[in-house]
């Protein structure tokens, strides 16, 4: 018995099958071969390899088996019947069974009686054709199924752990990127000025003109805004903020927008501090626009 996963990856092989092929262990086999199909001898009348995996080709057969000629590690040719059935243990896979039919050594053949016709006639009476070669491996299959269940569970756990590590890594990268973006957006300097100009697809000189007009408009409303805050006139504060937010949003001046929104949501305890921060942002924008203008 040989087990494959749903992607035709070789998972394991029974001791009986390995002995038939001439290998002491599965590790020894995989150190020399990546797939059992590498042992198939291409000869008329036997299974021939195509662009498909041999499992796919055998599953297309009516009885899901095919005669094959295999070359063992001893150099001996063995005529076998290869059958395929599907199994499901948490994940789907394939079981490949190999039964010896004829031993061939050079030109001398020793035939073993193999009543395949009787088996076929018997199985034709059943609505669902089981694997006719599984009976001799029942105990071994049960043991291997238990092992496969553990292997699959371990693989699932490892995949989940790797996935969680990858998610944590991506989250950390995203948080770092967001922090860098936030810092870039809120720090008013020449890089900020250039990034805004690129986003708006305008020249820096044109942008700084818009910014000076924005600052001037904000300063014109500064006294009214301060008075409304002192009087706790929230409706008036909202009107002035709404008037100023339109050009701020158009230009995408996020630092000033954040300062204005904080001011709009101020309490009597935070109003003075938020107004000071708002004025500081206006001054920073004014300075960078004037500085660039003088260069």
C-alpha positions as CSV (number, residue, x, y, z in Angstrom):
1,X,0.0,0.0,0.0
2,X,1.2,3.5,-0.9
3,X,-0.5,6.7,0.2
4,X,-0.7,10.0,-1.6
5,X,-2.4,13.3,-0.7
6,X,-4.9,15.0,-3.0
7,X,-2.1,16.7,-4.9
8,X,-0.3,13.4,-5.6
9,X,2.4,14.0,-3.1
10,X,3.8,10.7,-1.8
11,X,3.1,10.4,2.0
12,X,4.1,6.8,2.9
13,X,4.3,3.2,1.9
14,X,3.7,-0.1,3.7
15,X,6.5,-2.5,4.7
16,X,5.1,-5.2,2.3
17,X,5.2,-2.8,-0.6
18,X,8.7,-1.6,0.2
19,X,9.9,-5.2,0.4
20,X,8.4,-5.9,-3.0
21,X,10.2,-2.9,-4.5
22,X,13.5,-3.9,-2.8
23,X,13.8,-1.0,-0.3
24,X,14.3,-1.5,3.5
25,X,12.5,1.7,4.5
26,X,10.4,4.6,3.1
27,X,13.3,7.0,3.8
28,X,15.6,4.8,1.7
29,X,13.1,4.9,-1.1
30,X,12.5,8.7,-1.0
31,X,16.2,9.3,-0.9
32,X,16.4,7.9,-4.4
33,X,13.0,8.5,-5.9
34,X,10.3,11.1,-5.6
35,X,7.5,8.9,-6.9
36,X,6.7,5.3,-7.5
37,X,6.1,6.0,-11.1
38,X,9.9,6.3,-11.6
39,X,10.0,2.5,-11.2
40,X,7.5,1.9,-14.1
41,X,9.1,0.3,-17.1
42,X,7.5,1.6,-20.4
43,X,6.6,-1.4,-22.4
44,X,3.6,-2.4,-24.6
45,X,0.8,-4.0,-22.7
46,X,1.7,-2.3,-19.4
47,X,0.9,1.0,-17.7
48,X,2.5,3.8,-19.6
49,X,3.1,7.2,-18.2
50,X,1.4,10.2,-19.8
51,X,1.3,14.0,-19.1
52,X,-1.1,13.1,-16.2
53,X,-0.1,11.5,-12.9
54,X,-0.5,7.7,-13.2
55,X,-3.2,7.8,-10.4
56,X,-5.4,10.0,-12.7
57,X,-5.0,7.6,-15.6
58,X,-5.8,4.5,-13.5
59,X,-8.9,6.1,-12.0
60,X,-10.2,6.5,-15.5
61,X,-10.1,2.7,-15.9
62,X,-13.4,0.8,-15.3
63,X,-12.0,-1.3,-12.5
64,X,-9.5,1.3,-11.3
65,X,-6.5,-1.0,-11.9
66,X,-3.8,-1.5,-14.5
67,X,-1.0,-4.0,-15.3
68,X,2.4,-2.5,-14.8
69,X,6.0,-3.6,-15.1
70,X,8.2,-2.4,-12.2
71,X,12.0,-2.5,-11.9
72,X,13.0,-3.2,-8.3
73,X,16.2,-1.9,-6.6
74,X,17.8,-5.3,-7.3
75,X,17.4,-4.8,-11.1
76,X,14.6,-7.4,-11.3
77,X,11.5,-6.8,-13.3
78,X,8.3,-7.5,-11.6
79,X,4.9,-7.8,-13.3
80,X,2.3,-6.3,-11.0
81,X,-1.3,-5.0,-10.9
82,X,-1.6,-1.4,-9.7
83,X,-4.9,-0.4,-8.2
84,X,-6.1,3.0,-6.9
85,X,-8.8,4.0,-4.5
86,X,-9.7,7.2,-2.7
87,X,-9.7,7.7,1.0
88,X,-10.7,10.5,3.4
89,X,-9.1,11.2,6.7
90,X,-9.8,14.9,7.4
91,X,-8.3,15.5,3.9
92,X,-8.8,13.4,0.7
93,X,-6.1,11.3,-0.6
94,X,-5.3,8.2,-2.7
95,X,-4.3,4.6,-1.7
96,X,-2.2,2.8,-4.3
97,X,-2.0,-1.0,-3.9
98,X,0.6,-3.1,-5.8
99,X,0.1,-6.9,-6.1
100,X,2.7,-9.1,-7.7
101,X,1.5,-11.0,-10.8
102,X,4.6,-12.4,-12.6
103,X,8.3,-12.5,-11.9
104,X,10.5,-11.9,-14.9
105,X,14.3,-12.5,-14.8
106,X,15.9,-11.9,-18.1
107,X,14.0,-13.8,-20.7
108,X,12.9,-16.5,-18.3
109,X,9.4,-16.1,-16.9
110,X,7.8,-17.8,-13.9
111,X,4.0,-17.2,-13.9
112,X,1.9,-17.2,-10.8
113,X,-1.7,-18.1,-11.0
114,X,-3.7,-15.0,-10.8
115,X,-7.5,-15.3,-11.3
116,X,-8.3,-11.7,-12.1
117,X,-11.2,-12.6,-14.3
118,X,-13.0,-14.3,-11.5
119,X,-12.4,-11.3,-9.3
120,X,-13.8,-9.0,-12.0
121,X,-16.9,-11.1,-12.5
122,X,-17.5,-11.2,-8.7
123,X,-17.2,-7.4,-8.4
124,X,-19.5,-6.8,-11.4
125,X,-22.3,-8.1,-9.3
126,X,-21.9,-5.2,-6.8
127,X,-23.2,-1.7,-7.4
128,X,-20.0,-0.1,-6.0
129,X,-16.7,-1.7,-6.8
130,X,-14.4,-1.8,-3.8
131,X,-10.6,-2.1,-4.0
132,X,-10.3,-5.9,-4.7
133,X,-6.7,-5.9,-3.5
134,X,-7.3,-4.4,0.0
135,X,-8.3,-7.5,1.9
136,X,-4.7,-8.7,2.5
137,X,-3.8,-5.3,3.8
138,X,-6.8,-4.6,6.1
139,X,-4.9,-4.7,9.4
140,X,-2.0,-2.7,7.9
141,X,-4.4,-0.2,6.5
142,X,-6.1,0.4,9.8
143,X,-2.7,1.0,11.5
144,X,-1.6,3.3,8.8
145,X,-4.9,5.2,8.8
146,X,-4.3,5.9,12.5
147,X,-0.8,7.1,11.7
148,X,-2.1,9.2,8.8
149,X,-4.7,10.8,11.0
150,X,-1.9,11.9,13.4
151,X,0.3,13.1,10.6
152,X,-2.6,15.1,9.0
153,X,-3.5,16.6,12.5
154,X,0.2,17.6,13.0
155,X,0.4,19.1,9.6
156,X,-2.8,21.1,10.2
157,X,-1.4,22.3,13.5
158,X,1.9,23.3,11.9
159,X,0.1,25.1,9.1
160,X,-2.1,27.0,11.5
161,X,0.9,28.0,13.6
162,X,2.7,29.2,10.5
163,X,-0.4,31.1,9.4
164,X,-0.7,32.8,12.8
165,X,3.0,33.8,12.7
166,X,2.6,35.2,9.2
167,X,-0.5,37.1,10.2
168,X,1.3,38.5,13.3
169,X,4.2,39.5,11.1
170,X,1.9,41.2,8.5
171,X,0.0,43.0,11.3
172,X,3.3,44.4,12.7
173,X,4.4,45.6,9.3
174,X,1.0,47.2,8.7
175,X,1.1,48.9,12.1
176,X,4.6,50.2,11.4
177,X,3.6,51.5,8.0
178,X,0.5,53.2,9.4
179,X,2.6,54.8,12.1
180,X,5.0,56.1,9.4
181,X,2.1,57.4,7.3
182,X,0.5,59.1,10.3
183,X,3.8,60.7,11.2
184,X,4.3,61.9,7.6
185,X,0.7,63.2,7.5
186,X,0.9,65.1,10.8
187,X,4.5,66.4,10.6
188,X,4.4,69.7,8.7
189,X,7.7,70.0,6.9
190,X,9.0,70.1,3.3
191,X,8.4,66.3,2.8
192,X,4.8,66.8,3.8
193,X,4.4,69.8,1.4
194,X,5.9,67.8,-1.5
195,X,3.7,64.7,-0.7
196,X,0.6,66.8,-0.7
197,X,1.6,68.5,-4.0
198,X,2.1,65.0,-5.6
199,X,-1.2,63.7,-4.4
200,X,-3.0,66.8,-5.7
201,X,-0.9,66.6,-8.9
202,X,0.0,70.3,-8.7
203,X,3.3,72.2,-8.4
204,X,4.6,73.0,-4.9
205,X,4.5,76.7,-5.7
206,X,0.8,76.5,-6.6
207,X,0.1,74.5,-3.4
208,X,1.8,77.0,-1.1
209,X,-0.4,79.7,-2.6
210,X,-3.5,77.7,-1.7
211,X,-2.1,77.1,1.8
212,X,-1.5,80.8,2.4
213,X,-5.1,81.5,1.4
214,X,-6.3,78.8,3.7
215,X,-4.3,80.1,6.7
216,X,-5.5,83.6,6.0
217,X,-9.1,82.5,5.9
218,X,-8.6,80.6,9.2
219,X,-7.0,83.6,10.8
220,X,-9.9,85.8,9.7
221,X,-12.2,83.5,11.7
222,X,-9.8,83.0,14.6
223,X,-11.3,85.7,16.8
224,X,-14.9,84.6,16.1
225,X,-13.9,81.0,16.8
226,X,-12.1,81.9,20.1
227,X,-15.1,83.9,21.2
228,X,-17.5,81.1,20.4
229,X,-15.3,78.7,22.4
230,X,-15.2,81.0,25.4
231,X,-19.0,81.4,25.4
232,X,-19.4,77.6,24.9
233,X,-21.4,78.3,21.8
234,X,-21.1,74.9,20.2
235,X,-23.5,75.7,17.3
236,X,-21.3,78.7,16.3
237,X,-18.1,76.6,16.7
238,X,-19.6,74.0,14.4
239,X,-20.6,76.6,11.8
240,X,-17.1,78.1,11.7
241,X,-15.4,74.6,11.7
242,X,-17.7,73.5,8.8
243,X,-16.8,76.7,6.8
244,X,-13.0,76.0,7.3
245,X,-13.2,72.2,6.8
246,X,-14.3,72.5,3.1
247,X,-10.9,73.9,1.8
248,X,-9.0,71.8,4.4
249,X,-10.6,68.6,3.0
250,X,-10.0,69.7,-0.6
251,X,-6.3,70.2,0.0
252,X,-6.1,67.2,2.4
253,X,-4.4,69.1,5.2
254,X,-4.9,66.4,7.8
255,X,-3.0,68.0,10.7
256,X,-5.2,71.1,10.5
257,X,-8.3,69.0,10.1
258,X,-7.4,66.9,13.2
259,X,-6.7,70.1,15.2
260,X,-10.0,71.7,14.2
261,X,-12.1,68.6,14.9
262,X,-10.4,68.3,18.4
263,X,-11.3,72.0,18.9
264,X,-14.9,71.4,17.8
265,X,-15.3,68.5,20.3
266,X,-13.6,70.4,23.2
267,X,-15.0,70.6,26.7
268,X,-14.5,73.6,29.0
269,X,-11.5,71.8,30.4
270,X,-9.8,71.1,27.1
271,X,-10.9,74.1,25.0
272,X,-7.9,76.4,25.8
273,X,-5.3,73.6,25.1
274,X,-7.0,72.5,21.9
275,X,-7.2,76.2,20.7
276,X,-3.5,76.6,21.4
277,X,-2.7,73.4,19.3
278,X,-5.0,74.7,16.5
279,X,-3.1,78.0,16.3
280,X,0.2,76.2,16.4
281,X,-0.7,74.1,13.4
282,X,-1.8,77.2,11.5
283,X,1.6,78.8,12.3
284,X,3.5,75.7,11.1
285,X,1.6,75.7,7.8
286,X,2.2,79.4,7.4
287,X,5.9,79.1,8.1
288,X,6.5,76.2,5.6
289,X,4.5,78.0,2.9
290,X,6.5,81.3,3.4
291,X,9.8,79.4,3.7
292,X,9.3,77.6,0.4
293,X,8.2,80.9,-1.2
294,X,11.4,82.6,-0.2
295,X,13.7,79.9,-1.5
